[in-house]
Amino acid sequence: MENKLGDFIEAAGLLEYDPAAITKIYRGHPIRLISRLCQTLIPLGSFLLKIGIEKLLGSLNNQDQTKKRAKEFAELLAKLGPAFIKAGQALSTRPDVVPPVVLEELSQLQDQLPGFEPELAMACIEEDLKNNIDNIFDQLDRKPIYAASLGQVHKGILKGGTKVAVKIQRPGLREQITLDLYIVRNLAQWLKSNIKFIRSDLVALIDELGTRVFEEMDYYNEASNAERFKRLHQDNPRIKVPEIFMNATSRRVLTMEWIDGVKLTNIEAVKKLGIDPDEMIEIGVNCSLKQLLEHGFFHADPHPGNLLALPDGNLCYLDFGMMSEVSRESRTGLIQAVVHLVNKKFNKLSKDFVDLGFLADDIDLEPIVPAFEKVFTQALAVGVNRMDFKSVTDDLSGIMYKFPFRVPPYYALIIRSLITLEGIALSVDPNFKILGAAYPYFARRLMEDNDPQLRNSLKEMIFEKNKFSWNKLDNLLTSAASQAELDIKQLTDQVFDFLFSNNGKSIREEVKKEIIVQIDQLGWKIINKFKSKQQNTILKSNTKVKSIRTALSLIKKIPKFKFHIILKHMPKFLIKSEGRQMSLEIAKGVTEKSIVRLVKIAAGTQVDPQ
């Protein structure tokens, strides 16, 4: 049974992805199924047959020919309709399923189709909102300004004069999507059962795709996402989210505030607004990192059309249909993985991939560690701030295809989001590096977050071969200090709390030893200064004292830092039993070293000033 917009009522009423319910619907409509099978499987089968013949003949060993066929595959998916476009986009983030050369072509798959008839768009509005268009809008353009695989956007004016953008879903979309998912899922089941070399769970991949597409088709869900995103970033005056008008919104119609702005990639237009494009990119990168590492709720589709520079200098996010979440455990795991990457601890990095769900618990990591080392050692040679993210992810894709990786959905969307963001940034600044921009944020999280796992990661970061490293602490402080939003009071609180906690015992011991050595050596140098009258020479020769001076000068440069912040913590330091104990041990250690020196001097033994 069909309604006037061409939807099967059974499919139109399916609000959530349910494979069993979809199977029940289309088993009862064999003619529809057979018709769509002919439209999809014949062109797909012909293409795969051609690929099989070329593989047997060896012509696919040619890189150019392989790339040509990959491009044809992407174009074929675009012709087959919305579900296949979405499937191609999903595969473009799955290096465990698709070879790198195909990934490259699928990543360029455009989610853009010709618009549908205005009469159908208007009928959809009136049917869903149960009202005449003239009662809702003062004006509504019949011609769409943009059309994609799921719907199209019209410009209008609500009763009362508010300019709006109205997104209207394609007629018959839910029926077409469910039918295509039914076909593709059954094809995946057949491949899983009969093609043994396919190790990834293709059925699970289709089910994940189905869940996400159904979420995108529900505009109530998109409206809720927009409101949540707006709430999470309400303290950031530089981020704008359009207002949603729920009285003119339904599952297939979304009415939101009209935003006048320009795409970030249109550099000249951004400059004409009197705005620095680099500043816009910085706002976007910082917002994306906050989404990923603090809120765990991120925009998974930040393409150029969804990020607008506004005349007031702020950045506007559009289209909240594709959002994703990252658990706190996964966010912590990602930061730990970055620490192990920077420290070149590739054995620990491989274990991070197990903890993050990329590898099975029983997998043999021995052959994976050297593969990581080969990829990342060369990339790290230029320094984390200059690492080429796209190049690294391409190399990592090769490893994931070669070894039994299974890419979690959230990771696939994170990579897609960051690569898209880096692409936008590169159009503004050809030397932009997303990892270089992200590392200060990671450093700040390490310095501020009191999560026990991140406390251990901080320890790893500032130790070198089990010895406390002032240089590593300096580097971490430098990176954290470059974050404009650094909360120095919170950072100082965290440092003191951690230093005098059970987890900070090992670092406390190292700091104590280092302070004893520094005080002792500084005292010895002062004594020698009076003997030799060469203060400048002595101070310059003492590299560790110079290191402390460097660290102090660095701390002074941290935004908002004042030494009285440290002084305010001194009572807290002295009240704590660990603080008093540490003070006594430092005094005792310095005294013991001084006595040893005096005994050596009295005995006529040469004293080593180092």
C-alpha positions as CSV (number, residue, x, y, z in Angstrom):
1,M,0.0,0.0,0.0
2,E,1.4,3.4,-1.0
3,N,0.6,7.0,0.3
4,K,0.4,10.0,-2.0
5,L,4.2,10.6,-1.8
6,G,5.1,7.1,-3.0
7,D,6.1,5.6,0.3
8,F,5.1,2.1,1.3
9,I,3.1,2.8,4.5
10,E,4.9,-0.2,6.2
11,A,8.4,1.3,5.4
12,A,7.3,4.9,6.1
13,G,6.2,3.8,9.6
14,L,9.5,2.2,10.4
15,L,11.2,4.8,12.6
16,E,14.2,2.8,13.7
17,Y,16.5,0.4,11.8
18,D,15.2,-3.1,12.4
19,P,16.6,-5.9,10.0
20,A,13.8,-8.3,11.0
21,A,11.0,-5.8,10.4
22,I,12.6,-4.8,7.0
23,T,12.8,-8.5,6.0
24,K,9.1,-9.0,6.9
25,I,8.1,-6.0,4.8
26,Y,9.9,-6.9,1.6
27,R,9.3,-10.6,1.6
28,G,5.7,-9.6,1.2
29,H,6.4,-7.5,-1.8
30,P,8.5,-9.7,-4.2
31,I,7.8,-7.5,-7.3
32,R,9.3,-4.4,-5.7
33,L,12.3,-6.5,-4.5
34,I,12.9,-8.1,-7.9
35,S,12.7,-4.8,-9.7
36,R,15.2,-3.2,-7.4
37,L,17.5,-6.3,-7.6
38,C,17.7,-5.8,-11.3
39,Q,18.5,-2.1,-10.9
40,T,21.3,-2.7,-8.5
41,L,22.8,-6.2,-8.7
42,I,23.1,-6.3,-12.5
43,P,25.4,-3.2,-12.7
44,L,27.2,-4.3,-9.5
45,G,27.6,-7.8,-10.8
46,S,28.8,-6.6,-14.2
47,F,31.4,-4.4,-12.6
48,L,32.7,-7.1,-10.2
49,L,32.9,-9.6,-13.1
50,K,35.0,-7.2,-15.0
51,I,37.3,-6.7,-12.0
52,G,37.6,-10.5,-11.6
53,I,38.6,-11.0,-15.2
54,E,41.2,-8.2,-15.0
55,K,42.6,-9.7,-11.8
56,L,43.0,-13.1,-13.5
57,L,44.7,-11.5,-16.5
58,G,47.0,-9.5,-14.2
59,S,46.0,-6.1,-15.5
60,L,45.0,-4.9,-12.0
61,N,48.6,-5.1,-11.0
62,N,49.0,-1.7,-12.7
63,Q,48.5,1.1,-10.2
64,D,46.9,3.5,-12.8
65,Q,44.4,0.8,-13.9
66,T,43.5,0.0,-10.2
67,K,42.9,3.7,-9.5
68,K,40.7,4.0,-12.6
69,R,38.5,1.0,-11.5
70,A,38.3,2.4,-8.0
71,K,37.0,5.7,-9.4
72,E,34.4,3.8,-11.6
73,F,33.3,2.0,-8.5
74,A,32.7,5.3,-6.6
75,E,30.7,6.7,-9.6
76,L,28.6,3.5,-9.8
77,L,27.6,3.8,-6.1
78,A,26.6,7.4,-6.7
79,K,24.3,6.3,-9.6
80,L,22.7,3.6,-7.5
81,G,21.1,6.0,-5.1
82,P,21.2,7.3,-1.5
83,A,21.8,4.0,0.4
84,F,24.7,3.2,-1.9
85,I,26.2,6.7,-1.5
86,K,26.0,6.3,2.2
87,A,27.5,2.8,2.0
88,G,30.4,4.2,-0.1
89,Q,31.0,7.0,2.4
90,A,31.0,4.5,5.3
91,L,33.5,2.2,3.5
92,S,35.7,5.3,2.9
93,T,36.5,5.2,6.6
94,R,37.1,1.5,6.9
95,P,40.7,0.7,6.1
96,D,40.2,-2.8,7.6
97,V,37.7,-3.6,4.8
98,V,38.8,-1.6,1.7
99,P,42.3,-1.4,0.1
100,P,44.0,2.1,0.3
101,V,43.5,2.9,-3.3
102,V,39.8,2.4,-3.1
103,L,39.6,4.3,0.1
104,E,41.1,7.3,-1.6
105,E,38.4,7.4,-4.3
106,L,35.5,6.6,-2.0
107,S,36.5,9.5,0.3
108,Q,35.8,11.9,-2.6
109,L,32.3,10.5,-3.1
110,Q,29.9,13.4,-3.2
111,D,26.7,13.3,-1.3
112,Q,24.9,15.5,-3.9
113,L,22.0,14.6,-6.2
114,P,19.6,16.6,-8.4
115,G,16.7,18.1,-6.6
116,F,13.2,16.7,-6.8
117,E,10.0,18.4,-7.9
118,P,8.8,21.4,-5.8
119,E,5.2,20.1,-5.8
120,L,6.4,16.9,-3.9
121,A,8.4,19.1,-1.5
122,M,5.4,21.3,-0.7
123,A,3.1,18.2,-0.3
124,C,5.6,16.7,2.2
125,I,5.5,19.9,4.3
126,E,1.7,20.0,4.4
127,E,1.3,16.3,5.1
128,D,3.9,16.3,7.9
129,L,3.0,19.6,9.5
130,K,-0.7,19.1,9.0
131,N,-1.2,22.7,7.8
132,N,-1.3,24.8,4.7
133,I,2.0,26.2,3.7
134,D,0.5,29.7,3.6
135,N,-0.4,29.4,7.3
136,I,3.2,28.6,8.2
137,F,5.3,30.7,5.9
138,D,5.1,34.3,4.6
139,Q,7.3,33.1,1.7
140,L,8.9,29.8,0.7
141,D,11.0,29.5,-2.4
142,R,9.9,26.6,-4.7
143,K,13.4,26.1,-6.1
144,P,15.9,24.4,-3.7
145,I,19.2,26.0,-3.0
146,Y,20.9,22.7,-2.3
147,A,20.1,19.0,-2.8
148,A,21.7,15.9,-1.3
149,S,21.0,12.2,-1.2
150,L,18.5,12.4,1.7
151,G,16.8,15.7,1.0
152,Q,17.0,19.3,-0.2
153,V,17.0,22.8,1.3
154,H,14.6,25.7,0.5
155,K,14.9,29.3,1.7
156,G,11.8,30.8,3.3
157,I,10.3,33.4,5.8
158,L,8.2,32.3,8.7
159,K,5.0,34.1,9.7
160,G,6.4,37.0,11.7
161,G,9.3,37.7,9.4
162,T,12.1,35.3,10.5
163,K,14.3,34.0,7.7
164,V,14.7,30.2,7.7
165,A,16.2,27.3,5.9
166,V,13.7,24.4,5.4
167,K,15.2,20.9,4.8
168,I,12.7,18.5,3.2
169,Q,13.3,14.8,2.9
170,R,13.1,13.1,-0.5
171,P,9.7,11.4,-1.2
172,G,9.9,7.6,-1.0
173,L,13.4,7.8,0.7
174,R,12.6,5.6,3.7
175,E,11.2,2.9,1.4
176,Q,14.1,3.1,-1.0
177,I,16.7,3.1,1.9
178,T,15.1,0.1,3.7
179,L,14.8,-1.9,0.4
180,D,18.4,-1.2,-0.5
181,L,19.6,-2.1,3.0
182,Y,17.7,-5.4,2.8
183,I,19.4,-6.2,-0.5
184,V,22.9,-5.2,0.6
185,R,22.6,-6.9,4.0
186,N,21.6,-10.2,2.4
187,L,24.5,-9.8,-0.1
188,A,26.8,-9.3,2.9
189,Q,25.5,-12.4,4.6
190,W,26.2,-14.4,1.5
191,L,29.8,-13.0,1.2
192,K,30.4,-13.7,4.9
193,S,29.3,-17.3,4.5
194,N,31.0,-18.1,1.2
195,I,34.1,-15.9,0.8
196,K,36.5,-17.0,3.5
197,F,39.2,-14.4,3.1
198,I,36.8,-11.6,4.1
199,R,37.6,-11.3,7.8
200,S,35.5,-8.2,8.7
201,D,31.9,-8.6,9.8
202,L,30.2,-7.1,6.8
203,V,26.7,-7.7,8.2
204,A,27.6,-5.7,11.3
205,L,29.0,-2.9,9.1
206,I,25.7,-2.8,7.2
207,D,23.7,-2.8,10.5
208,E,25.8,0.1,11.7
209,L,25.2,2.0,8.5
210,G,21.5,1.3,8.7
211,T,21.3,2.6,12.3
212,R,23.1,5.8,11.3
213,V,21.1,6.4,8.1
214,F,17.8,6.0,10.0
215,E,19.1,8.5,12.6
216,E,19.8,10.9,9.7
217,M,16.4,10.4,8.2
218,D,14.7,11.4,11.5
219,Y,14.8,15.2,11.6
220,Y,13.6,15.3,15.2
221,N,16.9,13.5,16.0
222,E,18.9,16.2,14.0
223,A,17.0,19.0,15.9
224,S,17.9,17.3,19.2
225,N,21.5,17.0,18.2
226,A,21.6,20.7,17.3
227,E,20.2,21.7,20.6
228,R,22.6,19.5,22.5
229,F,25.6,20.8,20.5
230,K,24.5,24.4,21.2
231,R,24.1,23.6,24.9
232,L,27.6,22.0,25.2
233,H,29.3,25.1,23.5
234,Q,27.2,27.8,25.1
235,D,30.2,29.1,26.9
236,N,32.1,29.7,23.7
237,P,30.9,33.0,22.2
238,R,32.8,32.3,18.9
239,I,30.6,29.3,18.1
240,K,27.1,29.8,16.5
241,V,24.4,27.1,16.1
242,P,21.2,28.0,14.2
243,E,18.0,28.1,16.2
244,I,15.6,25.3,15.4
245,F,11.9,26.1,15.0
246,M,10.1,23.0,16.4
247,N,6.6,24.2,15.5
248,A,7.6,23.9,11.8
249,T,9.7,20.7,12.2
250,S,8.7,17.0,11.8
251,R,10.5,13.8,11.1
252,R,10.8,14.8,7.4
253,V,10.8,18.6,7.6
254,L,13.4,20.6,9.5
255,T,13.1,24.4,9.8
256,M,16.0,26.3,11.2
257,E,17.3,29.9,11.4
258,W,18.7,31.2,8.1
259,I,22.4,31.9,8.4
260,D,24.2,34.5,6.2
261,G,27.9,33.5,6.1
262,V,30.6,32.3,3.7
263,K,32.4,29.0,3.5
264,L,35.8,28.8,5.2
265,T,37.3,27.6,1.9
266,N,36.3,30.8,0.2
267,I,39.3,32.7,1.5
268,E,38.8,36.0,-0.4
269,A,35.1,36.2,0.7
270,V,36.3,35.6,4.3
271,K,38.8,38.3,4.1
272,K,36.2,40.7,2.6
273,L,34.3,40.3,5.9
274,G,37.4,41.7,7.6
275,I,38.2,38.3,9.2
276,D,41.5,36.5,9.4
277,P,40.9,33.0,7.8
278,D,43.7,31.5,10.0
279,E,41.7,32.7,13.1
280,M,38.6,30.9,11.8
281,I,40.5,27.7,11.3
282,E,42.0,28.0,14.9
283,I,38.4,28.4,16.3
284,G,37.2,25.3,14.3
285,V,40.2,23.1,15.3
286,N,39.8,24.0,19.0
287,C,36.1,23.4,18.9
288,S,36.6,20.0,17.2
289,L,39.2,19.0,19.8
290,K,36.8,20.0,22.6
291,Q,34.1,17.9,20.9
292,L,36.3,14.9,20.7
293,L,38.2,15.0,24.0
294,E,36.0,16.8,26.4
295,H,32.4,16.4,25.5
296,G,32.7,13.2,23.6
297,F,29.9,14.4,21.2
298,F,31.2,15.5,17.9
299,H,30.2,16.7,14.5
300,A,31.1,13.8,12.1
301,D,30.6,15.7,8.9
302,P,32.4,19.1,9.0
303,H,32.7,19.6,5.2
304,P,33.1,23.1,3.8
305,G,29.4,23.6,3.4
306,N,28.7,23.0,7.1
307,L,31.2,25.5,8.4
308,L,30.5,29.2,7.8
309,A,32.4,32.3,8.7
310,L,30.0,35.0,10.0
311,P,30.3,38.8,9.5
312,D,30.6,39.2,13.3
313,G,33.8,37.0,13.3
314,N,32.2,33.9,14.7
315,L,32.0,30.4,13.3
316,C,28.7,28.7,12.5
317,Y,28.1,24.9,12.4
318,L,25.4,23.5,10.2
319,D,23.8,20.1,9.6
320,F,23.7,17.9,12.7
321,G,22.4,14.8,11.1
322,M,25.6,12.9,11.4
323,M,26.9,13.1,15.0
324,S,28.8,10.5,17.0
325,E,29.8,9.9,20.6
326,V,33.1,8.8,22.2
327,S,33.0,7.3,25.7
328,R,35.3,8.8,28.4
329,E,37.3,5.5,28.4
330,S,37.9,5.8,24.7
331,R,38.8,9.5,25.0
332,T,41.3,8.6,27.7
333,G,42.6,5.7,25.6
334,L,43.2,8.0,22.6
335,I,45.2,10.4,24.7
336,Q,47.3,7.5,26.1
337,A,47.9,6.3,22.5
338,V,49.2,9.7,21.6
339,V,51.6,9.6,24.6
340,H,52.9,6.2,23.5
341,L,53.2,7.4,20.0
342,V,55.2,10.5,20.9
343,N,57.4,8.4,23.2
344,K,57.9,5.8,20.5
345,K,56.6,3.1,22.8
346,F,55.2,1.0,19.9
347,N,54.7,-2.1,22.0
348,K,52.4,-0.1,24.3
349,L,50.8,1.5,21.3
350,S,49.8,-1.9,20.0
351,K,48.2,-2.7,23.3
352,D,46.3,0.6,23.2
353,F,44.7,-0.6,20.0
354,V,43.5,-3.7,21.8
355,D,42.1,-1.6,24.6
356,L,40.4,0.7,22.1
357,G,38.7,-2.2,20.3
358,F,40.7,-2.3,17.1
359,L,42.3,-5.7,17.8
360,A,41.0,-8.8,19.5
361,D,42.3,-9.6,23.0
362,D,44.0,-12.8,21.8
363,I,45.7,-11.3,18.8
364,D,49.5,-11.9,18.4
365,L,50.9,-8.3,18.6
366,E,54.5,-9.4,17.7
367,P,54.3,-8.8,14.0
368,I,52.2,-5.6,14.4
369,V,54.8,-3.7,16.6
370,P,57.5,-3.5,13.9
371,A,54.8,-2.4,11.3
372,F,53.9,0.5,13.7
373,E,57.5,1.3,14.2
374,K,58.1,1.4,10.4
375,V,55.2,3.8,9.8
376,F,55.5,6.1,12.8
377,T,59.3,6.4,13.2
378,Q,59.7,8.1,9.9
379,A,56.7,10.3,10.5
380,L,57.9,11.3,14.0
381,A,61.4,12.2,12.6
382,V,60.1,15.7,11.7
383,G,58.4,16.2,15.1
384,V,54.8,15.7,16.1
385,N,54.0,19.4,15.3
386,R,54.9,18.7,11.6
387,M,53.6,15.2,11.1
388,D,51.4,14.8,8.0
389,F,48.1,13.4,9.3
390,K,46.8,12.3,5.9
391,S,50.1,10.5,5.1
392,V,50.2,8.8,8.5
393,T,46.5,7.7,8.2
394,D,47.1,6.4,4.7
395,D,50.1,4.3,5.9
396,L,48.1,3.2,8.9
397,S,45.3,2.1,6.6
398,G,47.7,-0.2,4.8
399,I,48.5,-1.8,8.2
400,M,44.9,-2.2,9.1
401,Y,44.1,-3.8,5.8
402,K,47.1,-6.2,6.1
403,F,46.5,-7.3,9.8
404,P,43.2,-8.4,11.4
405,F,42.0,-4.9,12.6
406,R,38.4,-4.1,13.1
407,V,37.7,-0.4,13.1
408,P,35.2,0.9,15.7
409,P,32.5,3.1,14.2
410,Y,33.5,6.1,16.4
411,Y,37.1,5.9,15.2
412,A,36.1,5.8,11.6
413,L,34.0,9.0,12.0
414,I,36.8,10.7,14.0
415,I,39.3,10.1,11.2
416,R,36.7,11.3,8.6
417,S,36.1,14.4,10.7
418,L,39.8,15.3,11.2
419,I,40.8,14.6,7.6
420,T,37.9,16.8,6.4
421,L,38.9,19.5,8.9
422,E,42.5,19.3,7.8
423,G,41.5,19.6,4.2
424,I,39.6,22.8,4.9
425,A,42.5,24.2,6.9
426,L,45.0,23.4,4.1
427,S,42.9,25.4,1.7
428,V,43.7,28.4,4.0
429,D,47.2,27.5,5.1
430,P,49.2,25.0,2.9
431,N,51.5,24.4,5.8
432,F,48.8,23.5,8.3
433,K,49.2,20.2,10.3
434,I,46.2,18.9,12.2
435,L,48.4,17.0,14.7
436,G,50.6,20.0,15.3
437,A,47.4,22.0,16.1
438,A,46.0,19.1,18.3
439,Y,49.1,18.3,20.3
440,P,48.9,21.4,22.6
441,Y,45.3,20.3,23.4
442,F,46.5,16.8,24.3
443,A,49.3,18.4,26.5
444,R,46.8,20.6,28.3
445,R,44.5,17.6,29.0
446,L,47.5,15.7,30.4
447,M,48.5,18.6,32.7
448,E,44.9,19.4,33.9
449,D,42.9,16.1,33.9
450,N,42.8,14.2,37.2
451,D,41.8,10.9,35.6
452,P,44.0,8.2,37.1
453,Q,45.0,6.7,33.7
454,L,46.0,10.2,32.4
455,R,48.0,10.7,35.6
456,N,50.0,7.6,34.6
457,S,50.3,8.9,31.1
458,L,51.7,12.2,32.5
459,K,54.3,10.3,34.4
460,E,55.2,8.4,31.2
461,M,55.5,11.7,29.4
462,I,57.9,13.4,31.7
463,F,60.1,10.4,32.4
464,E,62.9,9.1,30.2
465,K,64.4,5.7,30.9
466,N,62.8,5.8,34.4
467,K,64.5,9.1,35.1
468,F,62.7,12.4,35.6
469,S,63.3,14.6,32.6
470,W,63.1,18.4,33.0
471,N,63.3,18.8,29.2
472,K,60.2,16.7,28.6
473,L,58.4,18.7,31.3
474,D,59.5,21.9,29.6
475,N,58.2,20.6,26.2
476,L,54.9,19.6,27.7
477,L,54.5,23.0,29.5
478,T,55.4,24.8,26.3
479,S,52.7,22.9,24.4
480,A,50.1,23.3,27.1
481,A,51.0,27.0,27.4
482,S,50.2,27.6,23.8
483,Q,46.5,26.7,24.5
484,A,44.7,30.1,24.8
485,E,42.1,28.5,27.1
486,L,44.6,27.1,29.6
487,D,43.2,27.3,33.1
488,I,46.3,28.0,35.1
489,K,44.6,27.9,38.5
490,Q,43.1,24.5,37.6
491,L,46.4,23.3,36.3
492,T,48.2,24.3,39.5
493,D,45.6,22.6,41.6
494,Q,45.9,19.5,39.6
495,V,49.7,19.5,39.8
496,F,49.7,19.9,43.6
497,D,46.9,17.4,44.1
498,F,48.6,14.8,41.9
499,L,52.1,15.5,43.4
500,F,50.9,14.7,46.9
501,S,48.6,11.8,46.0
502,N,49.5,8.1,46.2
503,N,49.7,8.0,42.4
504,G,52.2,10.9,42.5
505,K,54.6,9.2,44.9
506,S,57.1,8.1,42.3
507,I,57.2,11.6,40.7
508,R,57.4,13.2,44.2
509,E,60.5,11.0,44.9
510,E,62.2,12.1,41.7
511,V,61.3,15.8,42.2
512,K,62.7,15.5,45.8
513,K,65.9,14.0,44.6
514,E,66.3,16.6,41.9
515,I,65.6,19.5,44.3
516,I,68.2,18.1,46.7
517,V,70.8,17.9,43.9
518,Q,70.0,21.4,42.7
519,I,70.2,23.0,46.1
520,D,73.4,21.2,47.0
521,Q,75.1,22.1,43.7
522,L,73.8,25.7,43.8
523,G,75.2,26.0,47.3
524,W,78.5,24.5,46.3
525,K,78.7,26.9,43.3
526,I,78.0,29.9,45.5
527,I,80.9,28.9,47.8
528,N,83.2,28.5,44.9
529,K,81.9,31.9,43.6
530,F,83.4,33.6,46.6
531,K,86.6,31.7,46.1
532,S,87.0,32.3,42.4
533,K,85.1,35.6,41.9
534,Q,83.8,34.1,38.7
535,Q,80.1,34.1,39.2
536,N,79.1,34.3,35.5
537,T,81.4,31.5,34.4
538,I,80.2,29.2,37.2
539,L,76.6,29.8,36.6
540,K,77.0,29.2,32.8
541,S,78.9,26.0,33.5
542,N,76.1,24.6,35.6
543,T,73.7,23.2,33.0
544,K,71.2,22.0,35.5
545,V,70.9,25.4,37.1
546,K,70.5,26.9,33.7
547,S,67.7,24.3,33.0
548,I,65.9,25.5,36.1
549,R,66.2,29.1,35.0
550,T,64.9,28.1,31.6
551,A,61.9,26.3,33.2
552,L,61.2,29.3,35.4
553,S,61.3,31.7,32.5
554,L,59.0,29.3,30.6
555,I,56.5,29.2,33.5
556,K,56.5,33.0,33.5
557,K,55.4,33.0,29.9
558,I,52.3,30.8,30.6
559,P,49.2,32.9,30.0
560,K,47.6,34.2,33.2
561,F,50.4,32.8,35.4
562,K,51.4,34.7,38.5
563,F,53.8,33.4,41.2
564,H,51.3,34.3,43.9
565,I,49.2,31.3,42.6
566,I,52.1,29.0,43.7
567,L,52.4,30.9,47.0
568,K,48.7,30.5,47.7
569,H,49.3,26.7,47.6
570,M,52.2,26.8,50.1
571,P,49.9,26.5,53.2
572,K,48.2,23.5,51.5
573,F,51.6,22.1,50.8
574,L,52.7,22.4,54.5
575,I,49.4,21.1,55.9
576,K,49.7,17.9,54.0
577,S,51.7,15.2,55.8
578,E,53.3,14.3,52.5
579,G,54.3,17.9,52.0
580,R,55.9,18.2,55.5
581,Q,57.6,14.9,55.0
582,M,59.0,15.9,51.7
583,S,60.3,19.2,53.2
584,L,62.0,17.3,56.0
585,E,63.5,14.8,53.5
586,I,64.8,17.6,51.3
587,A,66.4,19.4,54.3
588,K,67.9,16.1,55.5
589,G,69.2,15.2,52.0
590,V,70.8,18.6,51.5
591,T,72.4,18.5,55.0
592,E,73.8,15.0,54.4
593,K,75.3,16.0,51.1
594,S,76.8,19.2,52.7
595,I,78.4,17.1,55.5
596,V,79.8,14.6,53.0
597,R,81.4,17.5,51.1
598,L,82.8,19.1,54.2
599,V,84.3,15.7,55.3
600,K,85.9,15.3,51.9
601,I,87.3,18.8,52.0
602,A,88.7,18.2,55.5
603,A,90.3,15.0,54.3
604,G,91.9,16.8,51.3
605,T,89.8,14.9,48.8
606,Q,88.9,16.6,45.6
607,V,85.2,17.4,45.5
608,D,83.3,17.0,42.2
609,P,81.1,20.0,41.8
610,Q,78.7,18.0,39.6
